[in-house]
C-alpha cells in the first residue's frame, strides 16, 4: 500500500537519495514527473500524478529505507 505524504518532493528526494525522473507516458505522450512522495513499508519513493491513463502508466521509483531492506538488496547485488 502506497502512503502519500505531504512533503516537498525536492526535500524528500534529497533526504532519501531518490532520483527524480521525467518522461513521456507511452500511452498518451504527456510529459510526467515523479514528484509525489510516498512510503511503502521499508521503502521511500516518488510517483507521478494520475494523469488519466491509469495506474499502469504511473511512474514510480522507490529505494530501500530500513536496515532490513538495505541488507537484503545489498546481498542480492552481491550475488548478481
C-alpha positions, 0 to 999 in steps of 0.5 A: 500500500502506497502512503502519500505524504505531504512533503516537498518532493525536492526535500524528500528526494534529497533526504532519501537519495531518490532520483527524480525522473521525467518522461513521456507516458507511452500511452498518451505522450504527456510529459510526467514527473515523479514528484509525489512522495510516498512510503511503502513499508521499508521503502521511500519513493516518488510517483507521478500524478494520475494523469488519466491513463491509469495506474499502469502508466504511473511512474514510480521509483522507490529505494530501500529505507530500513536496515532490513531492506538495505541488507537484503538488496545489498546481498542480492547485488552481491550475488548478481 
